[in-house]
């Protein structure tokens, strides 16, 4: 099994300042009622999206760590994305982990082009950028100096393979936050957690929050106690 890198070894990462010590974080989009019931859980955070944003004032007031998603898995909606950027820039971002520029699902070259095109919009607003890693991306291609986080996207086979692990290791070596999208099975979480990730999301937590959020938070607690 791959050796897991500890938080102490990892350093700061996204934002460059104090970051959550209880990792990985489960970042949930929507599911406001269920998330509110578990507010304060050390492994729970929020994820906002252009098409289905949580109320940002409530997200900030909750005191939870949070991040944004570009929602490009469903296709880029540029107007909604710009609205999201402006709304984020208008609130307290002290617990904001990352914001990814748009990406192209399964296309690392197209994603890098979009990253370069949209990065100035994030820089102008002072937002921490994440690159969404897609199939074919190599560590040498990543603009590490521009990143607060690396967001592992891509196909299922790719994100569970050696190429994605190399990217995660490279991010760890640079103390850059690592987020993984679409983690919907315990097997995948175990695989990625063995490598060492900082946060993850999954569609099941938004669709069936009362079924999955409490049980997965318990798994993360057990993991921290060495029982996972």
PyMOL commands that set and color helices and strands:
alter all, ss='L'
color gray80, all
select helices_A, chain A and resi 7-10+14-16+32-37+56-61+72-74+78-89+108-124+139-141+144-146+156-159+162-173+186-195+203-207+209-224
alter helices_A, ss='H'
color red, helices_A
select strands_A, chain A and resi 25-28+44-49+66-69+99-100+129-133+149-152+177-180+199-200
alter strands_A, ss='S'
color yellow, strands_A
deselect
rebuild
show_as cartoon
